[in-house]
């Protein structure tokens, strides 16, 4: 699903412009082919030529799945997904749950916790396990201060998370050891595609 802006998962993961472009491309594909979702689009794309399908990255991906004889269940813009959640809500969920994220700073990996979010939701105050605090953005790209954004830190620490409920509801994610007594860890894979 090459659209010239990166992988489709990456395009839908962060709110940095590529998500809006991917959302528009996806909606255009559904509307043009009279489809309700990706499943319908895969069926319709099966009957298109290679040239017809390649006009839209989502249609092209669906055409390829049909060519391979598989079906993919993927809803990239589901309102329940972490990628669709407002920055301030995501930051507040991280504060409430006290989940730690793994952050690389000056060639060293450290665990940090979100402790405060700005009123507009664009900045969060983080605290390393050693007690030092720092500020980082919630989204987009930030190359000025050396820290990732909160969304990037969550994605890198918990690459299999899909829904906000996986962060907020007890016992929704399994599979990793507990780092500290009384603190939940998350990280169990969740399938987002099916054959």
N, C-alpha and C positions, 0 to 999 in steps of 0.2 A: 504494500500500500504506500508506495512512494509518492509523496506530494511535493518534494523539494524542500520540506521543512523538518525532516526528521521522521523517526518511527511514529506510527499512529498512536502507540501507547504513550510515548513522550509528548506528542502533540496534545493529548487529552489530559495529561497528568498535571501540568502547571498552568496557571493563569498568566501567561506571559505573551499573549498575542497569537501564538500558534494554536492555542485552544479555541479562540474565537474563529480563526480561519478553518480549523478542522470542523467545528460545529456548523459553520455555514456550508462547507463542502458536504457534510453528512446530510443536512437538511435538504440541500439541493438534490442529492441523489435520491432520497426518499420521495420528494415531491415529483421529480421528473419521471420516476418509474411507478408512481402510485403505490408506494409501499408504506407499511406502518412501522417496520423495524428491520433490523439487520437480517433476520431470518427470511422475511419476504423479499428483501433485496437480493439475497443469495439466489433465491429461486428465479427471480426476474433476470438477473445477470447471466444465468446459465444459457439464455437464448440470444445473448448479444455476441457480436463479433469482437475480436481482440481490439480492433480500432475503436469501436463504439464504447467498449468497457473502459478503455484507457483514458477517456475524457474526464473521469472523476476518480480520485484515488480510492474512495470507499466502494464504488461500483467495480473498479478493477480488482480490488481485494476479494470481493464477493465472486467475481468471475473466476478468479484463480482457485478459490475454494471449490467452486462447482467443477472446474476442470480436474481438480484432484479428487473429486468425489467425497468431499467432507463438508460438514456444516459447522459453522462457528457461532456460538452464542455470545454476543458481546454487545453491551449497551454502554458506549463510551460517555454518554452525557446524562446518565441516570442521576436524578437529583439526590439520591441517597449516597452517592459515591463521595469519597474524600475529595476528589478533584473538583466536584461541583459545590462543595461546602464553602461558605463565606470564610474569609481569612480569620475574622474575629471569632467565629464559632469554632473553627479548628483550633485556634490558639487557646480558647477557653476550655475546650475538651482536654487539651494537653495539660492545662493547669489543674483542672479538676481531677484527672486520673493520675497525675504525677508520673506519667511515663517518662523514662529517660531516652534521649536520642544520642547517637554516637556521632561526634563531630571531630573532624580533623582540623587541627589548628597548628601551624608551624611544624608540620611533619609529625605530629603526635596525635593519637586518637584519644579522646576524652569523652566521658559521659556527662550530659548536661540536662537540666530540667527547665521547663518553661515556668516562669514565676509571675509574669505580668505581661499584659498586652495593652498597646496604646488604644486610645478611644476610637480611632478610625480603623484599627486592626492591621495597620501596615508594618508595625514594629513590635517585637517581643523582647522582653528582658529575660535572659537565660542565666542559670547558675551552674557552673561546673561542680562536680562532686567535691572538689577541694574548697569551694566557697567563693571563688572569684565570679563576678557577674559581668555580663557583656550584653550588647544589643545586636539583634540581627533582624533582617526583613522577614516577612511571612511568605512572600512569593516573589516571582520574577527572577532576575539574575543579579547577583551582587558580587562584583569582583574587587570592590574598593576596600573592604575591611577584612577579607580573608576568611569569613565564615560563610557557610551555605545559608540558604533561606530555610525557614522552618519547614516548608513543604518538601524541600530537597532532603533535609535531615530526616524527616519522617519516612520518606520513600527509601532512602539508603539504609536506614536502621530496620525498617519493617517492609521489605520489598513486596511482600505478598498481601499487604492490606489493601482492601478495596473499598469497604463501606465504613462510614464513621462509627457505626454501631460496633464494629470490631475493636475500636479504641475505647468505647464507653461502657459497653455491657460486660459484666463479669462472665468469665468462662466462655467467651465467644471464640477465642483464639488459643490454640494449644501448641505444645511442642518444644518449647525451650525451657531451660532450667531457670529457676528463680535466682536472681543475682543477690538480692537482699531479702532477709526474712520480712514477710509481710508485703512485699511488692510483687505485683503481677508482671510477668514478662510476656511479650507477644511475638509471634513470628511463624505461625503454622500456615502453610500454603492453602490457598483457596482457589479452586478451579474457576476460571472465567471463560473457558471455552469447552465445548463438548463436541463429540463426533456424532 
